[in-house]
Amino acid sequence: MTDNSISAASGRGDLKAAARDDETRAADVVLANISAFVSHIAKLLRYSAGATRRRRRQKSLTDLNNHLLRDIGLEREDTGTAHIQPEWRDPLDVEARRLG
């Protein structure tokens, strides 16, 4: 083999290694994006579960009779205003802050 053919073969090997490095970096970026997406979806699911739980708690208050509501320091009108609040706010916290 001549020196030129050795350096040409060596150059091709460097190109293949560089291509493999680029593919590895691209795969790492794709995996990072997938991981971020899955993390975001999990966060949305946790938020949704929390919002559902909060709305159920608020509904359970509206199901109580007036006597039980007075026992915990609320009036019927107090239970009706919490559902107007945005989804991300805990309806029971809103009422607690309002009542002071």
Backbone as CSV, one residue per row, in Angstrom:
resi,resn,N_x,N_y,N_z,CA_x,CA_y,CA_z,C_x,C_y,C_z
1,MET,0.832,-1.176,0.000,0.000,0.000,0.000,0.873,1.235,0.000
2,THR,0.439,2.233,-0.696,1.208,3.468,-0.739,0.748,4.384,0.368
3,ASP,1.536,5.411,0.597,1.192,6.378,1.644,-0.130,7.082,1.340
4,ASN,-0.371,7.362,0.047,-1.616,8.039,-0.334,-2.832,7.175,-0.048
5,SER,-2.732,5.880,-0.362,-3.886,5.002,-0.125,-4.119,4.808,1.373
6,ILE,-3.030,4.813,2.170,-3.181,4.684,3.630,-3.868,5.928,4.189
7,SER,-3.440,7.101,3.745,-4.052,8.323,4.269,-5.487,8.457,3.789
8,ALA,-5.812,7.991,2.582,-7.189,8.032,2.083,-8.065,7.107,2.916
9,ALA,-7.563,5.930,3.239,-8.336,4.988,4.056,-8.513,5.549,5.460
10,SER,-7.485,6.159,5.968,-7.562,6.765,7.294,-8.566,7.907,7.296
11,GLY,-8.595,8.692,6.241,-9.531,9.807,6.116,-10.972,9.328,6.076
12,ARG,-11.205,8.210,5.376,-12.556,7.649,5.318,-12.989,7.158,6.695
13,GLY,-12.053,6.605,7.435,-12.361,6.144,8.788,-12.730,7.304,9.692
14,ASP,-12.019,8.417,9.524,-12.336,9.611,10.317,-13.727,10.146,9.968
15,LEU,-14.066,10.101,8.689,-15.382,10.558,8.264,-16.489,9.671,8.837
16,LYS,-16.235,8.365,8.823,-17.234,7.434,9.378,-17.393,7.661,10.882
17,ALA,-16.286,7.882,11.577,-16.347,8.138,13.018,-17.086,9.445,13.292
18,ALA,-16.830,10.452,12.480,-17.513,11.737,12.649,-19.009,11.583,12.380
19,ALA,-19.360,10.797,11.381,-20.772,10.557,11.074,-21.444,9.822,12.226
20,ARG,-20.742,8.837,12.809,-21.294,8.117,13.962,-21.488,9.076,15.147
21,ASP,-20.523,9.979,15.359,-20.644,10.963,16.442,-21.854,11.880,16.212
22,ASP,-22.048,12.304,14.963,-23.198,13.155,14.637,-24.511,12.405,14.877
23,GLU,-24.548,11.133,14.489,-25.751,10.322,14.706,-26.020,10.146,16.192
24,THR,-24.961,9.946,16.962,-25.115,9.786,18.411,-25.647,11.071,19.026
25,ARG,-25.094,12.214,18.612,-25.576,13.495,19.125,-27.036,13.728,18.744
26,ALA,-27.399,13.401,17.520,-28.777,13.569,17.069,-29.714,12.674,17.879
27,ALA,-29.286,11.450,18.127,-30.103,10.532,18.932,-30.253,11.061,20.355
28,ASP,-29.188,11.627,20.903,-29.259,12.200,22.247,-30.259,13.356,22.306
29,VAL,-30.266,14.183,21.277,-31.201,15.305,21.221,-32.633,14.787,21.132
30,VAL,-32.857,13.785,20.296,-34.205,13.217,20.161,-34.652,12.620,21.489
31,LEU,-33.784,11.883,22.156,-34.136,11.284,23.441,-34.425,12.355,24.497
32,ALA,-33.664,13.421,24.487,-33.898,14.510,25.434,-35.260,15.159,25.172
33,ASN,-35.600,15.347,23.900,-36.904,15.932,23.563,-38.048,15.009,23.954
34,ILE,-37.879,13.717,23.726,-38.908,12.753,24.122,-39.059,12.756,25.634
35,SER,-37.954,12.792,26.340,-37.993,12.813,27.800,-38.715,14.062,28.305
36,ALA,-38.431,15.214,27.714,-39.091,16.462,28.113,-40.584,16.395,27.818
37,PHE,-40.947,15.823,26.685,-42.353,15.688,26.315,-43.098,14.785,27.300
38,VAL,-42.515,13.641,27.628,-43.134,12.711,28.575,-43.262,13.366,29.950
39,SER,-42.239,14.099,30.346,-42.285,14.804,31.624,-43.417,15.831,31.637
40,HIS,-43.589,16.539,30.535,-44.653,17.537,30.431,-46.032,16.872,30.500
41,ILE,-46.198,15.768,29.820,-47.467,15.041,29.844,-47.757,14.551,31.259
42,ALA,-46.747,14.035,31.952,-46.936,13.566,33.334,-47.355,14.729,34.229
43,LYS,-46.760,15.890,34.029,-47.128,17.072,34.819,-48.578,17.469,34.554
44,LEU,-49.006,17.428,33.295,-50.391,17.748,32.959,-51.363,16.749,33.585
45,LEU,-50.990,15.482,33.589,-51.848,14.461,34.199,-51.960,14.670,35.708
46,ARG,-50.834,15.017,36.355,-50.881,15.292,37.794,-51.757,16.510,38.087
47,TYR,-51.615,17.544,37.268,-52.438,18.741,37.443,-53.919,18.402,37.275
48,SER,-54.222,17.632,36.242,-55.607,17.264,35.979,-56.191,16.453,37.132
49,ALA,-55.417,15.533,37.657,-55.880,14.735,38.795,-56.114,15.631,40.008
50,GLY,-55.227,16.575,40.236,-55.381,17.506,41.356,-56.615,18.383,41.193
51,ALA,-56.850,18.870,39.976,-58.021,19.710,39.718,-59.303,18.918,39.936
52,THR,-59.298,17.670,39.500,-60.470,16.816,39.707,-60.718,16.595,41.191
53,ARG,-59.654,16.352,41.927,-59.767,16.146,43.376,-60.320,17.394,44.066
54,ARG,-59.827,18.565,43.665,-60.295,19.811,44.266,-61.768,20.057,43.958
55,ARG,-62.175,19.804,42.725,-63.579,20.005,42.355,-64.488,19.028,43.102
56,ARG,-64.027,17.823,43.314,-64.825,16.862,44.088,-64.978,17.318,45.533
57,ARG,-63.908,17.869,46.100,-63.996,18.378,47.473,-64.996,19.517,47.547
58,GLN,-64.973,20.403,46.547,-65.907,21.521,46.544,-67.335,21.009,46.389
59,LYS,-67.523,20.013,45.532,-68.857,19.449,45.350,-69.342,18.796,46.632
60,SER,-68.448,18.151,47.360,-68.866,17.516,48.614,-69.363,18.559,49.611
61,LEU,-68.825,19.763,49.553,-69.334,20.838,50.411,-70.737,21.260,50.004
62,THR,-70.986,21.311,48.709,-72.324,21.723,48.266,-73.365,20.661,48.598
63,ASP,-72.932,19.432,48.805,-73.860,18.358,49.159,-74.224,18.353,50.642
64,LEU,-73.485,19.095,51.467,-73.786,19.129,52.908,-75.031,19.966,53.177
65,ASN,-75.742,19.604,54.247,-76.909,20.416,54.606,-76.442,21.677,55.353
66,ASN,-77.344,22.616,55.531,-76.998,23.917,56.124,-76.451,23.781,57.540
67,HIS,-76.995,22.849,58.301,-76.531,22.646,59.679,-75.060,22.213,59.702
68,LEU,-74.702,21.255,58.857,-73.308,20.801,58.804,-72.383,21.905,58.299
69,LEU,-72.857,22.680,57.348,-72.041,23.799,56.858,-71.777,24.807,57.971
70,ARG,-72.800,25.119,58.754,-72.600,26.048,59.874,-71.604,25.473,60.880
71,ASP,-71.610,24.161,61.070,-70.661,23.525,61.994,-69.209,23.767,61.588
72,ILE,-68.971,23.883,60.300,-67.589,24.117,59.848,-67.357,25.585,59.479
73,GLY,-68.317,26.440,59.819,-68.122,27.875,59.642,-68.455,28.402,58.273
74,LEU,-69.280,27.694,57.519,-69.656,28.140,56.180,-71.156,28.334,56.093
75,GLU,-71.566,29.109,55.113,-72.969,29.278,54.772,-73.178,28.680,53.387
76,ARG,-74.418,28.455,53.023,-74.736,27.879,51.705,-74.147,28.753,50.592
77,GLU,-74.218,30.066,50.751,-73.681,30.971,49.729,-72.176,30.808,49.552
78,ASP,-71.492,30.424,50.624,-70.040,30.257,50.557,-69.653,29.114,49.629
79,THR,-70.446,28.084,49.578,-70.095,26.925,48.750,-70.388,27.182,47.283
80,GLY,-71.252,28.136,46.983,-71.629,28.381,45.597,-70.662,29.245,44.827
81,THR,-69.791,29.980,45.503,-68.907,30.902,44.790,-67.587,30.262,44.372
82,ALA,-67.222,29.167,44.959,-65.912,28.584,44.681,-65.797,28.051,43.258
83,HIS,-66.875,27.548,42.685,-66.796,26.963,41.342,-66.564,28.010,40.256
84,ILE,-66.748,29.281,40.589,-66.530,30.353,39.616,-65.034,30.590,39.384
85,GLN,-64.219,30.215,40.331,-62.774,30.456,40.263,-62.130,29.648,39.139
86,PRO,-60.982,30.097,38.644,-60.264,29.347,37.606,-59.878,27.954,38.098
87,GLU,-59.707,27.051,37.148,-59.409,25.649,37.451,-58.184,25.449,38.341
88,TRP,-57.165,26.282,38.165,-55.915,26.050,38.896,-56.007,26.458,40.364
89,ARG,-57.045,27.157,40.747,-57.198,27.560,42.150,-58.004,26.518,42.909
90,ASP,-57.559,26.205,44.093,-58.278,25.279,44.954,-59.526,25.990,45.468
91,PRO,-60.714,25.474,45.166,-61.932,26.173,45.581,-62.048,26.312,47.093
92,LEU,-61.519,25.372,47.835,-61.610,25.463,49.279,-60.668,26.530,49.822
93,ASP,-59.503,26.681,49.195,-58.586,27.744,49.606,-59.169,29.121,49.312
94,VAL,-59.851,29.232,48.182,-60.479,30.497,47.814,-61.497,30.884,48.872
95,GLU,-62.303,29.948,49.289,-63.314,30.232,50.299,-62.666,30.558,51.631
96,ALA,-61.616,29.829,51.995,-60.934,30.079,53.275,-60.356,31.492,53.288
97,ARG,-59.749,31.924,52.194,-59.189,33.274,52.119,-60.299,34.326,52.172
98,ARG,-61.398,34.058,51.521,-62.503,35.004,51.508,-63.097,35.175,52.907
99,LEU,-63.184,34.067,53.624,-63.783,34.119,54.956,-62.816,34.656,55.997
100,GLY,-61.543,34.636,55.646,-60.525,35.262,56.454,-60.074,34.524,57.636
